[in-house]
Structures are given as C-alpha cells and as structure tokens.
Amino acid sequence: MTVVVIGDVVTDILTVHEGALAIGSDTIARVRIAGGGSAANTAAWLAAAGCPVVFAGVAGDDEPGDARIAEMRAAGVTTSVRRVTGAATGTVVVLTSDAERTMFTDRGANRLLDRSDVDRALDLPGVRHLHLSAYVLFDPDCAPAGRYALAEARRRGLTTSLDAASAAPLEQLGGREFLAAIPRPGILFANLDEARVIAPAPPTPTAAAPTPGRAEASTPTPATPTAGFPTTATPPAATPTVGNPSAATPTVGAPTTDAPTTVTPTAGTPKASTQTTDAPTAATPMTATPTAEAAAPTECERLAKALLAHADAAVVKSGPGGAAWADPDRSAHAPGVRVTQVIDPTGAGDAFAAGFLAAWLGGADPETALRRGNELGADAVTRLGGRP
C-alpha cells in the first residue's frame, strides 16, 4: 500500500503575525524556519498516519537540501530526491495569521523535476498509489513531468489523486480549461475556493413557460437575432469506477539519494500569492454549526459532484463545514472537527489529504476517510508549520 507523493520540497520561513500587517513599519511576529512544500508535508503526515510513503522530487545540492531530506527521513518518509549541483533548494516565506496566509515563493530546484524522477519513484517495490501536488502542474518547466506522472501511474494500474493546491494559480491558468488538459486523476482534492474556480459552471436556467389562460400586456419590440457560435463537445474517455482498494502493506526499500547532477537551473522570479486555507479562525470552532457556515456542506456536496467532470471521484473541504465526497455512485459528507485554538493553518489541506488517503487505501468507506481527513486537518492547525 505504498504511496508515492510527487511535488515540492522547500524551506518554509514561517512568520505568524499578530493583527494586521503594518506595511512600511514593524509588526510583532513569531518566526520559524522548517521543512515545507505541499507534497513533502503530505508525505510526512502519511508517515505519521502509519502509511508507507515515498517522496519524489528535486533539491539543490546544498545545506538546506540536506536538512529537508534528513527531516523527511526522520519522520519515516522514504526519499527519492535528485540533488542538483548549482541549483538552490526551494524557499517559501509564509506570512500567516488565523485563516489567511500570504506566500512568497522561490521554487528553486523544484522546477527541474522530470520524467526520470517520476519513473525512479514508481519503479520502487510495493507502490500502490500516486499522489500529485498541482503546484508541479502550475510551473511550465516541470508541468510535463506532472502530466506524465498521472498518465504513467494509471498505465501501470495504480490509483491516483491530485491536490488542486491553490485557487489563485488555478484561476490564472484558466481553471476548468487547465484541468481538462491534464490526465484524469482518480481523486481530486480541492477546498471551497479551489472548487469554485474549477467546477463546471451550472447550467443557465431556461425561461419559464407562460401560465395558460393569462395574458400580459407589453409593448412589442423588434427582435434582433444574436449570432452564436456552435460548440463541439468531445466525449470524455471511459474511466474505471473508483473503489476502495485494500492491500497488504509492503516493506519499503531503503532511502535512495542519487549522485549530484550538474544542471543549470532556470532563473525564476519569486511570486507572491494570498489564499484562504481550509482552517477556521481562532474564534470559530472547526465544527458544522447553523451559522454563516451552515450552507457549506450543501455547497461542498454540490461542488464535489460538479468536479466529477474532471476526476473519477472528488473531495471538497470547507474547514468548519466539514468535507464532502462524490463519485458516480454515491456522495458522502463528514462534519468538521472542533478546534479550540488555531495556531497556524499552513499544511491543513496537506494533512487532510494524508488522513483521507491513509484510511481510504486501507479499505475505509468515504465517510470514515473524510472523518480521518478532518481529524488530521484539525490537528495540523494547532501546530506551527505544516508538518506533524
């Protein structure tokens, strides 16, 4: 039941500030340097959940790379990380407060991921499932490797999952059109913001027919025809029905670190993005209550069903509103988990994905897997940083 997680490993410089940022002046904050990266975080949470896991990615042949790999191995993650001389390990500066975070990202060596990195991980013994972070697909340098990973894993008969990762890049890349252009994942994970960007638009309601026997006076106006454009739809390829796989847990091989390879990295410009996480604010317990969040479960379920246009099954998370599952045969919902105090929402979605996958791959039904995801997500927001 080994899971291969492919994506970024970075150094997180976490800054948890109190109150609003004082732009151009000083803001009191707690600052910590730790391992990060959505995929690396998910791998660490999977290991904490007792699931054999391999992380595959690229890091610089530098001191931060040494530290990040050592952290994952200490957490029980098998690493398949290519080290690149002359490239810097990725770095993210995270400004976080309650349920909002702003990130300044230097992807560094992560952008050098290629097909060989994917094959090296998938070739390891006992691999059952591939989990991919969409951050790989957002970067044009490594997106081909991400698309190849989804297609190759399915060709080998593995189950697959994709984490939508971030609403802002999804919107910039075209949302629905972006997902339609990649190989179809088995499970698509998204929070509410991400799901709203990528879910197919609801059909436009048709005008109601007039009630027989009633006439309404109106001033007639000449009708002006509107030119339209024909649309040709391509039917989706048939995909297997998603089930709950259950397999004996294999022994994962010893961690492998390849010899450094001389590569000239492509210079990148750090980008800033702001996104709302799945976590509640400190004043809002992570539980479904009849408040403003009361509509979230209904919206989660609707969006999860809509996302079946892009995946065999979908999970939509909404923090206090819980999470919803949909596949062609059924839907499910699990309420949120109460959190007394939110410390840092970084990594809550990564922890959720790990909790869900560990349960689902172990044979749990969707409701149980959703509950386990909510539990790990709630655990994550009570810690500083994105790791267990």
N, C-alpha and C positions, 0 to 999 in steps of 0.2 A: 504493500500500500504506500510505497514511497512517493512523495510529491516532489516534483521539480518546480521550483519557483524561479522565473527568469525576469530580470529587471535591474534596477539601480541599487548600488550601494554607495552611500555618501557619508560625509561627516556633517552632522547636524550641529549648528551653533544655535542653541535654543535660548531665546530671550522672552521670559514671561514678565510682562509689564503690568503695573497696577494702574488702572484707569486709562484715560485716553493718552495717546502719544502727544508729547509736547514737541511739535515739529520746530526745528531750529533751536531747541533748548534741551534740558535734561529730563529724563524720565526714569524713575526708580524701577529696577527690574532685577530678576534673578537670571543669571547667565550660566549655561552649562554646555559643555562640548561632549557629544556622544555619537554613537553609530546611528545612522538613519538610512533613508531610502525606502519607499513603499514596499518593494519586493523583499528587501532584506528584513524589514520589520515583520512582514507576513511570515517569512521563513522562521524567524525567531519565535513568534507566537505559536506556529505549528509545532515546533520542537517542544515548547513549554506545554502544549496540549498532549504530548506523547506521540506525535505523528512523525515517522521517519521522513526527513526532508533534505533536499539538496538545493542549495542556492547557486545559480549560474549567472555570471556577469563578468565585468571587466573593471579592474582597478589599476591605478598607477603603481609603478614600482617605487613607492615612496613610503615614508613613515606612517602617514595616515592610512594608506592601504594595508600596511602590516597590522595596524591597530584594529581596523574594521574587520579583517579576516579573523584575527585572533578572537575578537568578541563573538563572532558568529560560531566559531568552533567551540568556544567555552560554553555557549548556550545550547550546544548539542546539534548544530547545523553542519551537515557535510557541505564543503565548499568546492565548487568547480569554477574558480575565478582565474581568468587570464590576467597576468601582470604585464603592463606595457611601460617600457623604459621611455622617459621623456614626456609622459602624459601624467597629469595630476589626478589623483583620486577626487571624485566629485565632492562638492561642498554646497550646503544649503544653509542660509541664515533664516531662521524662523522667528518671526515676531508673533507671539501668541498671547491672547487674553480671553478667558472664558471660551465662548463657542466660535471665535473667529481667529484666523491665522493668516499672516502675510508672509510669503516666502520669496527670497532672492536666491536664485538657483544658478550654480555653475556646474554643469553636468560632467565636465572633465572627461575622464576615460570612459564613462558610461556610454558615450556616443559612438564608441568603437566596437560595440557588440556586433558580431557577425554570425553567419551560419555555422561556422566551426564551433563556436561557443555553445550553440544550441545542440548540435549533434553530440558533442562531448558529454553533455549532461544527460541527454536522452539515451545514450548508449550504456549508462550505468545500470547495474543489475537491479531488478525489482521495481522499476519505475512504473507507476500506475496512472498518474495524473499530472498534467501540466497546468500551472497557474501563471498567467502573464499579467504584468502591470502595463496599463495603457500608456504610461509615460514612455515606454520604449517606442510605441507607435506614433507618439507626438513628434519625435525627433526624426527628420528626414534622413539623417545619417545612419540610424540603426533601425528604422521602421521596416526595411526589407527583412531583417533578421526576425523581428517580431511577427510579421506575417508568415514567414517561413515556419516559425515555431508552432503556430496554431495549426497550419496545414500539415506539417510533418508529424506532429503528435497524433492528430486524427488518423493520418495514414497508417501509423503504427498501431492503431487500435486503442489509444489512450483516451481517457476522458479529459476534458479541458475546461478551463474557466478563465475569464478575463475580468479584471477590475477596471472600471471606467476611469478611475483615478482623479479627475479634476474637471469641473464644469467649464471653466474659462477656456482652456485649450480645446476642449471638445467643440465649444461654440465657434471658436476662431477657425477650426478646421472643417466646419460645416455640419457638425453634429450627426444627423441621420445619414447624410451622404458619406461621411467619413466611415461610419460603422458598416455601411452597405458595401464598402470597397475592401473590407478585410475578410479573411476566412471566418466562417460562422463558429463562435465558441459554443461549448456545451452549456455553460452557465455564465451569465453576465451579471456582475455585481455593480450596483450604482446607488448613490444616495439620492435624495429627492432632487437636489439641484441638477445633478448629472442626468437623472432620468427625464427631467423636464426638457432638457436640451436635446436628448437623443430619441425620445419616444416619438413614434409617428403622430402627426397632427390628427386630432379627432375629426371625423367626417363632418362636413358642413351640413347643418340641418336643412331639409327642404322646406319650402313654403307650405303652410297648412292649406288644405283644400277648403273652399268656402262652404259654409253650412247651407244645406239645401233649404230653399224657402225663404232665404233672407237676401235682400238686395241692398247694396250700399252705394250711395251716390258718390261720384268722384268726377273730377274734371279730366277727360281723357287727354293724354299727351302722346305724340307720335313716338312709336317705339324705334329705338336706334339699335340695330344689331351690333353685338360685340364680337370682334374677331377672336377666335380661340385657336389654341394650338393642340393638335392631337397628342396624346400621351401613349407611348408604347411601354407596357409593363413586361418585365422579364420574370417569369415564374421562378420562385426560389427552388434551389435544388433540394431533393428529398434528404432528410436527415434522420438519424436513428432516434428512437424515443429515449428520453433521458430516464434512467433508472437509478436506484441506489446501489452502487457497487459495494461489494464486501469481499475482502481478500485477506489472506494471511499476511502478517507483517514480515517482510523480508529483512535480512540483515543488510544494512547499508555499508558500502565499502569505505575504506579509509579516505579521509580528505585528500584531495589532489590539488596541488598548485603547480601550474605549468611554469616552465622556464621563461624568463622575461623575453619579450619580443620587441624589437626596435620598431616603433611606429611613430610617425609624425602626426600628432593629433591636430584636428581641425579647430582652429580658434573659435571659441563661442563667446557670445555676449551674454552675461548673466541677465536673467529676466525676473521680473517681479510679478507675482500673482497673488490675488486675495481670494480666499474661498471660505465658505461656511462649512464646517465639519458636521459629522453626524451627532456630535455630543451636545447635551443640553447645557445651558448656562448654569452657573453655580446656584442661582436662585430657583432653577427649575429641576425637580427630581426627574430622573430618567424613567418615567412611567407614564402609561397612557391614561390621561385624565380628561374629563369633559371640559377642557379649556380651549384655547385657540388651537392646540394640537389635536383636538378631538377628531378633526377631519383627516388627519394624516394617515391613519390606517386605510381609510377608503381610497385616498389618493394613491397610497403605496400599492394597493391591490390593483387599481386601475392601471397604473403605470407599469407594474410588473407584467400584466397581461399584454400591454401595448409593446413592451420590449421583446416579446416573442417574435416580432418581425426581424430581430437581429440575432437571436440566440435560441437554442433548444429549450432553455429554461432561464428564468430571470429572478433576481433577488433585489428588492429595493428597500433601503434602510432609511429610517427617519428619526433616529435617536429616541426622544421621548415617546414618539408614536409607534415604536417597535419596528418590525420588518415584515415584509411580505414576500412570498414565493409564488411563482406561476410557472406551469408547464402546460402542454396541450391538454392534459387530462385532469388537472386539478389546480387549486390555489390554496394557500395557507397563510396565516398571519400569526405572529407572536408578539405580545406586548413588550414594551421597554422594561428595563431593569432600573430600580431606584438607585440613585447616586446621591449621597449626602453632600459631597463637595467635589466640584470639577477642578482639578489641578491644571491639566494640560490636555487639550483634545487631539494633539498630534498622535497619529497612529491608531485612532479608534477604529477607523474603517478597515485598516490592515488586520487588527486584532479580530474584528468581526469575521472577516473572510476566513481567517485561520480557524476560528472556533467552528464556523459553519462547515468548512471542508473536512476538518478532523472528524466531526460527527457524521456527516453525510457519507464520506468514503468508508466509514466504519459500519455503514448499514442503517443509520438512523433515518427516520422519516423526516420530511421537510419541516414540520412543526418543531421537532426536537432539535434539528440542526439550527433553525432560526433562534431558538431559545439559547442554545450554546453560543451562537454568534453574539447575541445581545449581551450575554454574561461576560464574554471576553472583552467586548467593546466597552462595557461599563467599567470593567477592571482597568482598562487602558487609560481612561480619562482621570483616574485617581492617581496617576503616576506622572512624573516629569520625564518627558521623552517618549519615543514611540515603541519602546521595547519592554518586554516583561521583566 
